[in-house]
Amino acid sequence: MRSSHIGSDGHWPPAWRGWLVAALLALGSIVSQADRVVLNLMVEPLKADFALGDTGFGALQGVAFGLFYTVCAIPLGRLADRYSRKWIIGICIALWSLFAMGSGLARSYVQLFLTRIGVAVGEASLTPSGLSMLSDMFPADRLGRPVSVFLMSAPIGMGLAFIFGGELLHWLTTSSILDAGVFAGLRPWQAAFLIVGLPGLLLVPAFLLVREPVRRGEGAQQPLSIREVMAIVRERRAALVPMLAGFSMVSLVSYAYNIWTPALFIRVYGLNAAEVGLAFGGILLIFGTSGVFFAGWLSDRLVRAGQLDAQLKVAAFGFVGCGVLGALVPLMPTAGSALALLGPAIFLSNMPYPCAGTALQLIIPNRARGQVTALYITLTTLVGLVIGPLVVGLMTDYVFRAPEDIRYSLAIVVGAPAPLMFGLLMVARRPYRTLRATMA
């Protein structure tokens, strides 16, 4: 019956149904982070097995994953605006899980490169489809927290993957499990890929069983043409251009840190993969998740107080602190002092993510949300995942020339973007407020 789709306010679904979808999306995000992060713990064995430099390893995350993640985001976002989002997510989870397991069967750099492309294609579906679903299940002044639950799963997934991924690699390296059985003849990193890729397949039926939410708000009645979507983007360019450029700086810093922090602590401070995984993973679990949730909670509170640009303010002021603390982390004299600063830096670096996801949904008509969210993913990932890891690798290989000098490369790449991001979001505030007022 129709009433089963309507919440107590007469318009929105029951809160439990929205939170169920948010929880499933969070689980999907956690799974998607696992093989990305485990790869970051494999820097040294992959370089040794395939005779790679830092630039070649950076290309696995920056080009193979990052470039194709961005290329596929917009077509998948368009599918999310036209068809069932739960089916798109379910199919793509199966796709990326199978390719993640396929990474463990790679016998050459080219084969590994190709499997990373397959993982990227599948994972590009989750954020556009997921944010679009949530925006049809929660009103504007309550959207920040479920978006935070969805997006804080990224640092949860990264933290768990660092902790258990480091232990998994250590166990596979020191045990006899690779001597016989299904893993016989595999390198430890290959067996790790097979193990971390499997859980995603278990989520597929759960997504296919959830109820697709009814599309709501402006533009919900029928799909929009590409021309109409581009017109929406042009009409909102005064807010969207500085917003997308500013949030790209956040992505650059986060990817540079997530990919190269293990190498920093291994090369400069002498930790092993298991120690790095436990320390960095714990920081991501505690400080990353709390930063995301705090930003969602604070922005919802400020919106209820009448501040229509709350998401932009919370993101901008939080990220300034990340730039200062984050640049100091790799310059610290000891591992303990570096980890002490890394915690608050990770907290602040994660604050912009729920703000970006929520802010975009609130100024874009319904049937364009998946595509504009995909545009956001495309631009921020191009800057962050394609440029960030490669710049750190290139600077270390060709500017500073010593592997341990990665500390200087990382300090520069983390510190420089923060003031630029702050200025761009300040520029976006006035046109953003105007759009929010007209769509309220």
Buried (B, 14 or more C-beta within 10 A) or exposed (E): EEEEBBBEEEEBBBBEBBBBBBBBBBBBBBBBBBBBBBBBBBBBBBBEBBEBBBBBBBBBBBBBBBBBBBBBBBBBBBBBBBBEBBBBBBBBBBBBBBBBBBBBEBEEBEEBBBBBBBBBBBBBBBBBBBBBBBBBBBEBBBBBBBBBBBBBBBBBBBBBBBBBBBBBBBBBBEEEBBEEEEBEEBBBBBBBBBBBBBBBBEBBEBBBEBEEBBBBBEBEEEBBEEEEBBEBBEEBEBBBBBBBBBBBBBBBBBBBBBBBBBBBBBBBBEBEBBBBBBBBBBBBBBBBBBBBBBBBBBBBBBBEEEBBBBBBBBBBBBBBBBBBBBBBBBBBEEBEBBBBBBBBBBBBBBBBBBBBBBBBBBBBBBBBBBBBBBBBBBBBBBBBBBBBBBBBBBBBBEEBEEBBBBBBBBBBBBBBBBBBBBBBBBBBBEBBBBBBEEBE
